[in-house]
């Protein structure tokens, strides 16, 4: 059985982008078709993270609003706890967004060679 390694999505997508950059000049139709499949996977990942990020942001804003309206320190503390999750989600979402846009440019380069 194959050993499972823990890799983060950020490492995976960056290593894939570097792999495509290294092989972009020799890309054939099969390579381009595989790249389109990967773009679809990463677009799906990006959409899921957008939904999660927006949900956390709405909960965070709601917690701060309700905490200040009802003058409840526990709700405000909850808002700060949610913010601890929100910041990494925002970072990861923007990484996915920028990488998918780079994949679009790679695809254009492969088709225009």
N, CA, C and O atoms as a GROMACS GRO file, in nm:
protein
  452
    1UNK      N    1   0.084  -0.118   0.000
    1UNK     CA    2   0.000   0.000   0.000
    1UNK      C    3   0.089   0.124   0.000
    1UNK      O    4   0.197   0.125   0.059
    2UNK      N    5   0.042   0.227  -0.066
    2UNK     CA    6   0.117   0.352  -0.080
    2UNK      C    7   0.113   0.432   0.049
    2UNK      O    8   0.010   0.443   0.115
    3UNK      N    9   0.228   0.488   0.083
    3UNK     CA   10   0.235   0.572   0.202
    3UNK      C   11   0.170   0.708   0.173
    3UNK      O   12   0.191   0.767   0.067
    4UNK      N   13   0.092   0.755   0.267
    4UNK     CA   14   0.024   0.884   0.251
    4UNK      C   15   0.110   0.993   0.315
    4UNK      O   16   0.152   0.981   0.430
    5UNK      N   17   0.135   1.098   0.237
    5UNK     CA   18   0.211   1.212   0.289
    5UNK      C   19   0.114   1.328   0.308
    5UNK      O   20   0.020   1.347   0.231
    6UNK      N   21   0.140   1.405   0.412
    6UNK     CA   22   0.059   1.525   0.436
    6UNK      C   23   0.121   1.639   0.358
    6UNK      O   24   0.234   1.680   0.383
    7UNK      N   25   0.045   1.689   0.264
    7UNK     CA   26   0.087   1.805   0.187
    7UNK      C   27  -0.025   1.907   0.192
    7UNK      O   28  -0.143   1.873   0.183
    8UNK      N   29   0.012   2.029   0.208
    8UNK     CA   30  -0.092   2.131   0.207
    8UNK      C   31  -0.130   2.164   0.063
    8UNK      O   32  -0.053   2.141  -0.030
    9UNK      N   33  -0.249   2.217   0.048
    9UNK     CA   34  -0.296   2.255  -0.085
    9UNK      C   35  -0.206   2.363  -0.144
    9UNK      O   36  -0.184   2.366  -0.265
   10UNK      N   37  -0.155   2.451  -0.061
   10UNK     CA   38  -0.066   2.558  -0.110
   10UNK      C   39   0.060   2.498  -0.172
   10UNK      O   40   0.102   2.539  -0.280
   11UNK      N   41   0.121   2.401  -0.104
   11UNK     CA   42   0.242   2.337  -0.158
   11UNK      C   43   0.209   2.262  -0.287
   11UNK      O   44   0.286   2.264  -0.383
   12UNK      N   45   0.095   2.196  -0.287
   12UNK     CA   46   0.055   2.118  -0.404
   12UNK      C   47   0.035   2.206  -0.526
   12UNK      O   48   0.085   2.175  -0.634
   13UNK      N   49  -0.037   2.316  -0.510
   13UNK     CA   50  -0.066   2.401  -0.625
   13UNK      C   51   0.060   2.473  -0.674
   13UNK      O   52   0.078   2.490  -0.794
   14UNK      N   53   0.146   2.515  -0.582
   14UNK     CA   54   0.270   2.583  -0.623
   14UNK      C   55   0.363   2.484  -0.694
   14UNK      O   56   0.425   2.520  -0.794
   15UNK      N   57   0.372   2.362  -0.644
   15UNK     CA   58   0.458   2.264  -0.712
   15UNK      C   59   0.401   2.228  -0.849
   15UNK      O   60   0.477   2.205  -0.943
   16UNK      N   61   0.268   2.223  -0.860
   16UNK     CA   62   0.208   2.196  -0.991
   16UNK      C   63   0.234   2.312  -1.088
   16UNK      O   64   0.265   2.288  -1.205
   17UNK      N   65   0.223   2.435  -1.042
   17UNK     CA   66   0.250   2.550  -1.128
   17UNK      C   67   0.395   2.549  -1.176
   17UNK      O   68   0.423   2.578  -1.292
   18UNK      N   69   0.487   2.516  -1.087
   18UNK     CA   70   0.629   2.509  -1.126
   18UNK      C   71   0.652   2.396  -1.226
   18UNK      O   72   0.730   2.412  -1.320
   19UNK      N   73   0.584   2.283  -1.207
   19UNK     CA   74   0.594   2.171  -1.302
   19UNK      C   75   0.546   2.213  -1.440
   19UNK      O   76   0.610   2.182  -1.540
   20UNK      N   77   0.434   2.283  -1.446
   20UNK     CA   78   0.382   2.329  -1.575
   20UNK      C   79   0.476   2.431  -1.637
   20UNK      O   80   0.501   2.426  -1.757
   21UNK      N   81   0.529   2.524  -1.557
   21UNK     CA   82   0.624   2.622  -1.611
   21UNK      C   83   0.746   2.554  -1.671
   21UNK      O   84   0.798   2.597  -1.774
   22UNK      N   85   0.794   2.447  -1.606
   22UNK     CA   86   0.912   2.376  -1.656
   22UNK      C   87   0.883   2.300  -1.785
   22UNK      O   88   0.974   2.278  -1.865
   23UNK      N   89   0.758   2.259  -1.807
   23UNK     CA   90   0.724   2.177  -1.924
   23UNK      C   91   0.634   2.248  -2.024
   23UNK      O   92   0.578   2.183  -2.113
   24UNK      N   93   0.620   2.377  -2.012
   24UNK     CA   94   0.523   2.449  -2.095
   24UNK      C   95   0.565   2.451  -2.243
   24UNK      O   96   0.479   2.455  -2.331
   25UNK      N   97   0.695   2.448  -2.270
   25UNK     CA   98   0.743   2.453  -2.409
   25UNK      C   99   0.721   2.322  -2.482
   25UNK      O  100   0.712   2.321  -2.605
   26UNK      N  101   0.713   2.212  -2.409
   26UNK     CA  102   0.698   2.080  -2.472
   26UNK      C  103   0.557   2.025  -2.454
   26UNK      O  104   0.535   1.905  -2.465
   27UNK      N  105   0.461   2.112  -2.425
   27UNK     CA  106   0.324   2.068  -2.397
   27UNK      C  107   0.257   2.015  -2.524
   27UNK      O  108   0.253   2.083  -2.626
   28UNK      N  109   0.206   1.892  -2.515
   28UNK     CA  110   0.128   1.836  -2.624
   28UNK      C  111  -0.021   1.842  -2.587
   28UNK      O  112  -0.058   1.898  -2.484
   29UNK      N  113  -0.104   1.785  -2.672
   29UNK     CA  114  -0.249   1.793  -2.649
   29UNK      C  115  -0.290   1.723  -2.519
   29UNK      O  116  -0.380   1.770  -2.449
   30UNK      N  117  -0.226   1.612  -2.487
   30UNK     CA  118  -0.259   1.540  -2.364
   30UNK      C  119  -0.222   1.624  -2.241
   30UNK      O  120  -0.297   1.628  -2.143
   31UNK      N  121  -0.107   1.691  -2.246
   31UNK     CA  122  -0.063   1.777  -2.136
   31UNK      C  123  -0.160   1.893  -2.117
   31UNK      O  124  -0.195   1.928  -2.004
   32UNK      N  125  -0.204   1.952  -2.228
   32UNK     CA  126  -0.298   2.065  -2.222
   32UNK      C  127  -0.433   2.019  -2.167
   32UNK      O  128  -0.494   2.089  -2.087
   33UNK      N  129  -0.479   1.902  -2.210
   33UNK     CA  130  -0.606   1.849  -2.160
   33UNK      C  131  -0.599   1.822  -2.010
   33UNK      O  132  -0.693   1.850  -1.936
   34UNK      N  133  -0.486   1.767  -1.964
   34UNK     CA  134  -0.467   1.743  -1.821
   34UNK      C  135  -0.465   1.876  -1.744
   34UNK      O  136  -0.517   1.885  -1.633
   35UNK      N  137  -0.404   1.977  -1.804
   35UNK     CA  138  -0.398   2.109  -1.740
   35UNK      C  139  -0.539   2.167  -1.724
   35UNK      O  140  -0.570   2.229  -1.623
   36UNK      N  141  -0.623   2.148  -1.825
   36UNK     CA  142  -0.761   2.196  -1.815
   36UNK      C  143  -0.837   2.125  -1.704
   36UNK      O  144  -0.918   2.186  -1.634
   37UNK      N  145  -0.812   1.996  -1.686
   37UNK     CA  146  -0.875   1.922  -1.577
   37UNK      C  147  -0.829   1.978  -1.443
   37UNK      O  148  -0.911   1.997  -1.352
   38UNK      N  149  -0.699   2.004  -1.430
   38UNK     CA  150  -0.646   2.060  -1.304
   38UNK      C  151  -0.705   2.198  -1.278
   38UNK      O  152  -0.736   2.232  -1.164
   39UNK      N  153  -0.720   2.278  -1.383
   39UNK     CA  154  -0.782   2.410  -1.366
   39UNK      C  155  -0.922   2.394  -1.308
   39UNK      O  156  -0.961   2.468  -1.219
   40UNK      N  157  -0.997   2.298  -1.359
   40UNK     CA  158  -1.131   2.273  -1.307
   40UNK      C  159  -1.130   2.234  -1.160
   40UNK      O  160  -1.214   2.280  -1.082
   41UNK      N  161  -1.034   2.148  -1.122
   41UNK     CA  162  -1.023   2.108  -0.981
   41UNK      C  163  -0.993   2.228  -0.893
   41UNK      O  164  -1.055   2.246  -0.788
   42UNK      N  165  -0.899   2.310  -0.936
   42UNK     CA  166  -0.860   2.425  -0.854
   42UNK      C  167  -0.968   2.533  -0.853
   42UNK      O  168  -0.982   2.605  -0.755
   43UNK      N  169  -1.045   2.545  -0.962
   43UNK     CA  170  -1.157   2.638  -0.961
   43UNK      C  171  -1.261   2.594  -0.859
   43UNK      O  172  -1.319   2.677  -0.789
   44UNK      N  173  -1.285   2.464  -0.850
   44UNK     CA  174  -1.379   2.412  -0.751
   44UNK      C  175  -1.328   2.440  -0.610
   44UNK      O  176  -1.404   2.485  -0.524
   45UNK      N  177  -1.201   2.414  -0.586
   45UNK     CA  178  -1.140   2.443  -0.456
   45UNK      C  179  -1.153   2.591  -0.421
   45UNK      O  180  -1.183   2.628  -0.308
   46UNK      N  181  -1.130   2.676  -0.522
   46UNK     CA  182  -1.141   2.820  -0.501
   46UNK      C  183  -1.284   2.859  -0.465
   46UNK      O  184  -1.304   2.943  -0.377
   47UNK      N  185  -1.383   2.800  -0.531
   47UNK     CA  186  -1.523   2.833  -0.503
   47UNK      C  187  -1.561   2.791  -0.361
   47UNK      O  188  -1.629   2.865  -0.291
   48UNK      N  189  -1.518   2.673  -0.319
   48UNK     CA  190  -1.548   2.627  -0.185
   48UNK      C  191  -1.487   2.721  -0.082
   48UNK      O  192  -1.552   2.757   0.016
   49UNK      N  193  -1.362   2.760  -0.105
   49UNK     CA  194  -1.298   2.851  -0.010
   49UNK      C  195  -1.359   2.990  -0.011
   49UNK      O  196  -1.359   3.058   0.092
   50UNK      N  197  -1.412   3.033  -0.124
   50UNK     CA  198  -1.483   3.160  -0.127
   50UNK      C  199  -1.608   3.153  -0.040
   50UNK      O  200  -1.636   3.244   0.037
   51UNK      N  201  -1.683   3.045  -0.053
   51UNK     CA  202  -1.804   3.028   0.028
   51UNK      C  203  -1.771   3.025   0.176
   51UNK      O  204  -1.837   3.091   0.256
   52UNK      N  205  -1.668   2.949   0.213
   52UNK     CA  206  -1.629   2.940   0.354
   52UNK      C  207  -1.580   3.075   0.405
   52UNK      O  208  -1.615   3.116   0.516
   53UNK      N  209  -1.499   3.144   0.327
   53UNK     CA  210  -1.444   3.273   0.368
   53UNK      C  211  -1.554   3.377   0.388
   53UNK      O  212  -1.553   3.450   0.487
   54UNK      N  213  -1.646   3.383   0.295
   54UNK     CA  214  -1.757   3.479   0.307
   54UNK      C  215  -1.845   3.444   0.428
   54UNK      O  216  -1.892   3.533   0.499
   55UNK      N  217  -1.867   3.316   0.451
   55UNK     CA  218  -1.947   3.275   0.567
   55UNK      C  219  -1.879   3.317   0.697
   55UNK      O  220  -1.944   3.372   0.786
   56UNK      N  221  -1.750   3.292   0.708
   56UNK     CA  222  -1.677   3.334   0.828
   56UNK      C  223  -1.680   3.486   0.842
   56UNK      O  224  -1.693   3.536   0.954
   57UNK      N  225  -1.668   3.559   0.732
   57UNK     CA  226  -1.670   3.706   0.740
   57UNK      C  227  -1.806   3.756   0.787
   57UNK      O  228  -1.812   3.849   0.868
   58UNK      N  229  -1.912   3.697   0.738
   58UNK     CA  230  -2.046   3.739   0.780
   58UNK      C  231  -2.068   3.708   0.928
   58UNK      O  232  -2.121   3.792   1.001
   59UNK      N  233  -2.028   3.589   0.971
   59UNK     CA  234  -2.040   3.554   1.113
   59UNK      C  235  -1.958   3.649   1.199
   59UNK      O  236  -2.002   3.690   1.307
   60UNK      N  237  -1.839   3.682   1.152
   60UNK     CA  238  -1.751   3.772   1.227
   60UNK      C  239  -1.813   3.912   1.239
   60UNK      O  240  -1.816   3.969   1.348
   61UNK      N  241  -1.862   3.965   1.129
   61UNK     CA  242  -1.926   4.097   1.134
   61UNK      C  243  -2.050   4.095   1.222
   61UNK      O  244  -2.076   4.189   1.297
   62UNK      N  245  -2.127   3.989   1.211
   62UNK     CA  246  -2.247   3.976   1.293
   62UNK      C  247  -2.212   3.969   1.442
   62UNK      O  248  -2.280   4.028   1.525
   63UNK      N  249  -2.106   3.897   1.475
   63UNK     CA  250  -2.065   3.887   1.616
   63UNK      C  251  -2.022   4.023   1.669
   63UNK      O  252  -2.060   4.060   1.780
   64UNK      N  253  -1.943   4.097   1.591
   64UNK     CA  254  -1.900   4.229   1.638
   64UNK      C  255  -2.018   4.325   1.649
   64UNK      O  256  -2.025   4.405   1.742
   65UNK      N  257  -2.110   4.317   1.553
   65UNK     CA  258  -2.228   4.404   1.557
   65UNK      C  259  -2.314   4.372   1.680
   65UNK      O  260  -2.351   4.462   1.756
   66UNK      N  261  -2.346   4.244   1.697
   66UNK     CA  262  -2.431   4.206   1.810
   66UNK      C  263  -2.361   4.230   1.944
   66UNK      O  264  -2.425   4.268   2.042
   67UNK      N  265  -2.231   4.208   1.947
   67UNK     CA  266  -2.157   4.234   2.070
   67UNK      C  267  -2.157   4.379   2.110
   67UNK      O  268  -2.164   4.412   2.228
   68UNK      N  269  -2.149   4.467   2.010
   68UNK     CA  270  -2.149   4.610   2.042
   68UNK      C  271  -2.290   4.661   2.071
   68UNK      O  272  -2.308   4.748   2.156
   69UNK      N  273  -2.391   4.608   2.002
   69UNK     CA  274  -2.530   4.652   2.026
   69UNK      C  275  -2.577   4.610   2.164
   69UNK      O  276  -2.636   4.690   2.237
   70UNK      N  277  -2.551   4.486   2.200
   70UNK     CA  278  -2.596   4.435   2.330
   70UNK      C  279  -2.491   4.448   2.439
   70UNK      O  280  -2.510   4.403   2.552
   71UNK      N  281  -2.380   4.510   2.404
   71UNK     CA  282  -2.271   4.535   2.500
   71UNK      C  283  -2.231   4.406   2.573
   71UNK      O  284  -2.221   4.402   2.695
   72UNK      N  285  -2.207   4.302   2.492
   72UNK     CA  286  -2.174   4.170   2.546
   72UNK      C  287  -2.030   4.136   2.507
   72UNK      O  288  -2.001   4.114   2.389
   73UNK      N  289  -1.943   4.131   2.605
   73UNK     CA  290  -1.801   4.106   2.579
   73UNK      C  291  -1.776   3.966   2.526
   73UNK      O  292  -1.682   3.944   2.450
   74UNK      N  293  -1.860   3.870   2.566
   74UNK     CA  294  -1.840   3.732   2.520
   74UNK      C  295  -1.865   3.717   2.371
   74UNK      O  296  -1.797   3.639   2.304
   75UNK      N  297  -1.961   3.789   2.319
   75UNK     CA  298  -1.988   3.785   2.175
   75UNK      C  299  -1.874   3.851   2.099
   75UNK      O  300  -1.837   3.805   1.991
   76UNK      N  301  -1.819   3.959   2.153
   76UNK     CA  302  -1.705   4.024   2.089
   76UNK      C  303  -1.583   3.933   2.091
   76UNK      O  304  -1.509   3.926   1.993
   77UNK      N  305  -1.561   3.864   2.202
   77UNK     CA  306  -1.450   3.767   2.209
   77UNK      C  307  -1.472   3.655   2.107
   77UNK      O  308  -1.377   3.610   2.043
   78UNK      N  309  -1.597   3.611   2.091
   78UNK     CA  310  -1.628   3.512   1.988
   78UNK      C  311  -1.593   3.566   1.850
   78UNK      O  312  -1.542   3.492   1.765
   79UNK      N  313  -1.620   3.694   1.826
   79UNK     CA  314  -1.584   3.757   1.699
   79UNK      C  315  -1.435   3.753   1.674
   79UNK      O  316  -1.391   3.728   1.562
   80UNK      N  317  -1.356   3.779   1.778
   80UNK     CA  318  -1.211   3.771   1.764
   80UNK      C  319  -1.164   3.628   1.740
   80UNK      O  320  -1.068   3.604   1.666
   81UNK      N  321  -1.232   3.532   1.801
   81UNK     CA  322  -1.197   3.392   1.777
   81UNK      C  323  -1.226   3.354   1.632
   81UNK      O  324  -1.146   3.284   1.568
   82UNK      N  325  -1.337   3.399   1.580
   82UNK     CA  326  -1.370   3.373   1.439
   82UNK      C  327  -1.269   3.441   1.349
   82UNK      O  328  -1.232   3.386   1.245
   83UNK      N  329  -1.222   3.560   1.387
   83UNK     CA  330  -1.125   3.632   1.306
   83UNK      C  331  -0.993   3.553   1.295
   83UNK      O  332  -0.923   3.561   1.194
   84UNK      N  333  -0.961   3.477   1.399
   84UNK     CA  334  -0.840   3.394   1.395
   84UNK      C  335  -0.849   3.288   1.284
   84UNK      O  336  -0.747   3.247   1.230
   85UNK      N  337  -0.971   3.244   1.252
   85UNK     CA  338  -0.990   3.152   1.141
   85UNK      C  339  -1.003   3.226   1.009
   85UNK      O  340  -0.961   3.176   0.904
   86UNK      N  341  -1.061   3.344   1.013
   86UNK     CA  342  -1.089   3.420   0.891
   86UNK      C  343  -0.961   3.464   0.821
   86UNK      O  344  -0.953   3.456   0.698
   87UNK      N  345  -0.864   3.510   0.895
   87UNK     CA  346  -0.741   3.561   0.834
   87UNK      C  347  -0.669   3.453   0.752
   87UNK      O  348  -0.631   3.482   0.638
   88UNK      N  349  -0.647   3.332   0.804
   88UNK     CA  350  -0.585   3.229   0.719
   88UNK      C  351  -0.671   3.190   0.598
   88UNK      O  352  -0.617   3.160   0.491
   89UNK      N  353  -0.802   3.191   0.615
   89UNK     CA  354  -0.889   3.161   0.501
   89UNK      C  355  -0.876   3.266   0.392
   89UNK      O  356  -0.874   3.232   0.274
   90UNK      N  357  -0.867   3.392   0.429
   90UNK     CA  358  -0.849   3.498   0.330
   90UNK      C  359  -0.716   3.480   0.258
   90UNK      O  360  -0.709   3.492   0.136
   91UNK      N  361  -0.610   3.452   0.333
   91UNK     CA  362  -0.479   3.429   0.272
   91UNK      C  363  -0.485   3.312   0.174
   91UNK      O  364  -0.436   3.323   0.061
   92UNK      N  365  -0.545   3.202   0.216
   92UNK     CA  366  -0.551   3.084   0.131
   92UNK      C  367  -0.638   3.109   0.008
   92UNK      O  368  -0.604   3.063  -0.101
   93UNK      N  369  -0.748   3.180   0.024
   93UNK     CA  370  -0.834   3.209  -0.090
   93UNK      C  371  -0.759   3.292  -0.194
   93UNK      O  372  -0.768   3.265  -0.314
   94UNK      N  373  -0.686   3.393  -0.149
   94UNK     CA  374  -0.614   3.476  -0.246
   94UNK      C  375  -0.501   3.398  -0.312
   94UNK      O  376  -0.470   3.423  -0.429
   95UNK      N  377  -0.439   3.306  -0.240
   95UNK     CA  378  -0.340   3.219  -0.304
   95UNK      C  379  -0.404   3.137  -0.414
   95UNK      O  380  -0.351   3.128  -0.525
   96UNK      N  381  -0.519   3.076  -0.386
   96UNK     CA  382  -0.590   2.998  -0.488
   96UNK      C  383  -0.630   3.086  -0.606
   96UNK      O  384  -0.614   3.046  -0.722
   97UNK      N  385  -0.682   3.203  -0.577
   97UNK     CA  386  -0.725   3.294  -0.683
   97UNK      C  387  -0.609   3.330  -0.775
   97UNK      O  388  -0.622   3.322  -0.897
   98UNK      N  389  -0.496   3.369  -0.717
   98UNK     CA  390  -0.381   3.408  -0.798
   98UNK      C  391  -0.324   3.290  -0.876
   98UNK      O  392  -0.281   3.306  -0.990
   99UNK      N  393  -0.322   3.172  -0.815
   99UNK     CA  394  -0.269   3.054  -0.884
   99UNK      C  395  -0.359   3.011  -1.000
   99UNK      O  396  -0.309   2.972  -1.106
  100UNK      N  397  -0.489   3.018  -0.982
  100UNK     CA  398  -0.580   2.982  -1.091
  100UNK      C  399  -0.566   3.081  -1.206
  100UNK      O  400  -0.569   3.041  -1.322
  101UNK      N  401  -0.550   3.208  -1.175
  101UNK     CA  402  -0.528   3.306  -1.281
  101UNK      C  403  -0.396   3.279  -1.354
  101UNK      O  404  -0.388   3.299  -1.475
  102UNK      N  405  -0.294   3.235  -1.281
  102UNK     CA  406  -0.167   3.199  -1.346
  102UNK      C  407  -0.188   3.077  -1.437
  102UNK      O  408  -0.128   3.069  -1.544
  103UNK      N  409  -0.273   2.984  -1.394
  103UNK     CA  410  -0.302   2.868  -1.478
  103UNK      C  411  -0.369   2.910  -1.609
  103UNK      O  412  -0.344   2.851  -1.714
  104UNK      N  413  -0.455   3.010  -1.602
  104UNK     CA  414  -0.517   3.062  -1.725
  104UNK      C  415  -0.409   3.114  -1.820
  104UNK      O  416  -0.412   3.088  -1.940
  105UNK      N  417  -0.313   3.189  -1.765
  105UNK     CA  418  -0.205   3.243  -1.849
  105UNK      C  419  -0.118   3.130  -1.906
  105UNK      O  420  -0.075   3.136  -2.021
  106UNK      N  421  -0.094   3.027  -1.825
  106UNK     CA  422  -0.018   2.912  -1.875
  106UNK      C  423  -0.092   2.843  -1.989
  106UNK      O  424  -0.031   2.807  -2.090
  107UNK      N  425  -0.220   2.827  -1.973
  107UNK     CA  426  -0.301   2.765  -2.077
  107UNK      C  427  -0.296   2.846  -2.206
  107UNK      O  428  -0.282   2.790  -2.315
  108UNK      N  429  -0.305   2.979  -2.194
  108UNK     CA  430  -0.294   3.064  -2.312
  108UNK      C  431  -0.158   3.050  -2.380
  108UNK      O  432  -0.149   3.046  -2.502
  109UNK      N  433  -0.052   3.041  -2.300
  109UNK     CA  434   0.082   3.023  -2.356
  109UNK      C  435   0.094   2.890  -2.430
  109UNK      O  436   0.155   2.882  -2.536
  110UNK      N  437   0.034   2.786  -2.373
  110UNK     CA  438   0.040   2.653  -2.438
  110UNK      C  439  -0.034   2.654  -2.572
  110UNK      O  440   0.011   2.591  -2.668
  111UNK      N  441  -0.146   2.724  -2.578
  111UNK     CA  442  -0.223   2.727  -2.702
  111UNK      C  443  -0.168   2.822  -2.807
  111UNK      O  444  -0.199   2.809  -2.925
  112UNK      N  445  -0.087   2.918  -2.765
  112UNK     CA  446  -0.034   3.018  -2.859
  112UNK      C  447   0.108   2.990  -2.902
  112UNK      O  448   0.173   3.077  -2.960
  113UNK      N  449   0.157   2.871  -2.875
  113UNK     CA  450   0.296   2.841  -2.916
  113UNK      C  451   0.304   2.791  -3.057
  113UNK      O  452   0.412   2.761  -3.107
   0.00000   0.00000   0.00000
